[in-house]
Amino acid sequence: MGYWEIGIPTILPGQQPQTGVQVFTYPSAGFRSRGEVVDQVRTDVDTDRAIRHRRQAHADVAAMKVVWHDQVCSLF
């Protein structure tokens, strides 16, 4: 089973262009395509909880980075 990891650069008012990154993760079971997960993160990034988490910094969704991770289980 894999998962999506989305990194969105954040910018504090009055700071240099990028001051941090907010990361969201989503399971592959619920989001089969890149388009589905991008639509979801665009909704989630504007929630009160996400805004509080990044301490009111602006999220630059146009610069988001979407990465697919395979979870490979190893017994050794």
C-alpha positions in Angstrom: 0.0 0.0 0.0 1.4 3.4 -0.9 0.7 7.0 0.0 0.8 10.5 -1.4 2.9 13.2 0.2 2.2 16.8 -0.6 4.6 19.6 0.4 3.3 23.2 0.2 5.8 26.1 0.7 4.7 28.6 3.3 5.4 32.3 3.6 5.2 34.4 6.7 4.1 38.0 6.1 7.2 40.3 5.8 9.6 37.4 5.4 11.7 36.1 2.5 9.9 34.2 -0.3 9.8 30.8 1.5 9.8 30.3 5.2 8.7 26.7 5.6 6.8 23.7 4.2 3.5 22.3 5.3 3.2 18.6 4.6 0.0 16.6 4.0 -0.2 12.8 3.5 -3.0 10.8 2.1 -3.4 7.0 1.7 -3.5 5.5 -1.7 -6.7 3.6 -0.8 -8.7 6.8 -0.7 -6.9 8.7 -3.6 -6.2 6.7 -6.7 -4.9 9.5 -8.9 -2.7 12.6 -8.6 -5.7 14.7 -9.6 -7.9 13.4 -6.8 -5.2 14.1 -4.1 -4.5 17.6 -5.5 -8.2 18.5 -5.3 -8.3 17.2 -1.7 -5.2 19.1 -0.6 -6.5 22.3 -2.1 -9.6 22.0 0.1 -7.6 20.9 3.2 -5.0 23.6 3.1 -7.7 26.3 3.8 -9.2 24.6 6.9 -8.8 26.4 10.2 -6.7 23.5 11.6 -4.2 23.7 8.7 -4.0 27.5 9.0 -3.3 27.3 12.8 -0.7 24.5 12.2 1.3 26.8 9.9 0.9 29.7 12.4 -1.0 31.9 10.0 1.6 31.7 7.2 0.4 31.9 3.6 0.4 28.6 1.7 1.7 28.8 -1.8 -0.5 26.1 -3.4 0.8 26.9 -6.9 4.2 25.6 -5.8 3.1 22.4 -4.2 5.1 19.3 -4.7 3.3 15.9 -5.0 5.2 12.7 -4.4 4.0 9.1 -4.5 5.6 6.7 -2.0 5.4 2.9 -2.2 5.3 1.2 1.2 7.4 -1.8 0.8 7.4 -4.2 3.7 10.7 -5.9 4.4 11.1 -8.8 6.8 14.9 -8.5 6.8 
